[in-house]
């Protein structure tokens, strides 16, 4: 069962990586996730961005509605995780610079 589960997760990652535009991503995630799941993921990403900018937990909680426990988990992932948040945030910064020129 574990191998099948891992294969399913890998297939999910490959599907996401194959999407080329924000519209394709929006359509995919709106089909696969509930509205509340999307909101939760986006709040965590906002918390990661704010943490990387040095914003304190209380302000992040006030702006995102996340608990400090969730913010702490996001912070732990930033510091000790697989650099997923940091990679995504850095790619977004590069994308924003490209479009602001």
C-alpha positions as CSV (number, residue, x, y, z in Angstrom):
1,X,0.0,0.0,0.0
2,X,2.8,2.4,0.8
3,X,4.4,2.1,-2.6
4,X,1.1,2.8,-4.3
5,X,0.6,5.8,-2.0
6,X,4.1,7.1,-2.9
7,X,3.4,6.6,-6.6
8,X,0.2,8.6,-6.3
9,X,2.0,11.4,-4.6
10,X,4.8,11.4,-7.2
11,X,2.1,11.5,-9.9
12,X,0.5,14.5,-8.2
13,X,3.9,16.3,-8.1
14,X,4.5,15.6,-11.8
15,X,1.0,16.8,-12.7
16,X,1.6,20.1,-10.9
17,X,5.1,20.5,-12.4
18,X,3.6,20.0,-15.9
19,X,1.2,23.0,-15.5
20,X,2.6,26.0,-17.4
21,X,0.4,29.0,-16.5
22,X,-1.2,30.5,-13.5
23,X,-4.6,29.9,-15.1
24,X,-3.8,26.2,-15.6
25,X,-2.8,26.0,-11.9
26,X,-5.9,27.9,-10.8
27,X,-8.1,25.5,-12.7
28,X,-6.3,22.4,-11.4
29,X,-6.3,23.5,-7.8
30,X,-9.9,24.7,-7.8
31,X,-10.9,21.3,-9.1
32,X,-8.7,19.2,-6.7
33,X,-9.0,21.3,-3.5
34,X,-11.9,22.7,-1.6
35,X,-12.1,26.5,-1.1
36,X,-11.1,26.1,2.5
37,X,-8.1,24.0,1.6
38,X,-6.9,26.6,-0.9
39,X,-7.4,29.4,1.6
40,X,-5.4,27.4,4.2
41,X,-2.5,26.7,1.8
42,X,-2.5,30.4,0.7
43,X,-2.4,31.6,4.3
44,X,0.5,29.3,5.1
45,X,2.4,30.7,2.0
46,X,1.7,34.2,3.1
47,X,3.0,33.4,6.6
48,X,6.2,32.0,5.0
49,X,6.6,35.2,3.0
50,X,6.1,37.3,6.1
51,X,8.4,35.2,8.2
52,X,11.1,35.5,5.5
53,X,10.6,39.3,5.7
54,X,11.1,39.2,9.5
55,X,7.5,39.9,10.5
56,X,6.6,38.7,14.1
57,X,4.2,35.9,14.8
58,X,1.5,38.2,16.3
59,X,1.4,40.3,13.2
60,X,1.3,37.2,11.0
61,X,-1.5,35.8,13.0
62,X,-3.5,39.0,12.8
63,X,-3.1,39.3,9.0
64,X,-3.6,35.6,8.1
65,X,-5.9,34.3,10.8
66,X,-3.4,31.4,11.4
67,X,-2.7,30.1,14.9
68,X,0.7,30.7,16.3
69,X,1.2,26.9,16.3
70,X,0.6,26.8,12.5
71,X,2.9,29.8,12.0
72,X,5.5,27.9,14.2
73,X,5.2,24.9,11.9
74,X,5.7,27.0,8.8
75,X,8.7,28.6,10.4
76,X,10.1,25.2,11.3
77,X,9.7,24.1,7.7
78,X,11.5,27.2,6.5
79,X,14.4,26.6,8.8
80,X,14.7,22.8,8.8
81,X,12.5,21.6,5.9
82,X,13.2,20.9,2.3
83,X,13.4,24.5,1.3
84,X,10.1,24.3,-0.5
85,X,8.7,27.6,0.8
86,X,12.0,29.4,0.2
87,X,12.4,28.0,-3.3
88,X,8.8,29.1,-4.2
89,X,9.2,32.5,-2.7
90,X,12.6,33.1,-4.5
91,X,11.1,32.1,-7.8
92,X,8.2,34.5,-7.2
93,X,10.6,37.3,-6.5
94,X,12.4,36.6,-9.7
95,X,9.1,36.4,-11.6
96,X,8.0,39.7,-10.2
97,X,11.3,41.4,-11.1
98,X,11.0,40.1,-14.6
99,X,7.5,41.5,-15.0
100,X,8.3,44.9,-13.4
101,X,10.9,45.7,-16.0
